[in-house]
Amino acid sequence: MKQLRIRVLAGVFVVAGILSWAGARLWNSIGTLPSVPLAAPVVLALIAVVLLATALSLRARFRAQRERRPGAKGVDPLMAARAVVFGQASALVAALVAGMYGGTGVFLLELLDIPARRDQAFYAGFSVLAGIAVIAAALFLERVCRLPEDDDENHPGAEPVA
């Protein structure tokens, strides 16, 4: 499984932000801009909490398994792989959603004198922060589930495998 790249996430965030900003400007010139829901930062924050709890649980179980504690519960490799896939998918979606709300929030900065738009700008800002928290938790989960490097290939004088 390939490791998630921060450059890819940043690229998704920036492209989504630019497209969302342009779309918000266009939509506002045609009619009324849809509101930023209060649930957006809440849902993203809940996903970040779930990812962080999963990472901390797996880290504790891996540590107990490494230290050979009696009664240590092992980690099923398939479950760890599923957790990593969930984290990677969550990070990509969070980068996209945070970029969208970031672009909308930047557009809403021009309309802070309207109380409803000011509230939406705050919701958009909190959505970006919660999206960054999801990305950070997903990267932490991925780091926890990373396999140790195979030292057999890195010994000096070892024959390369054909």
Salt bridges, closest charged atoms under 4 A:
GLU67 OE1 - ARG69 NH2 2.63
GLU110 OE2 - ARG25 NH1 3.67
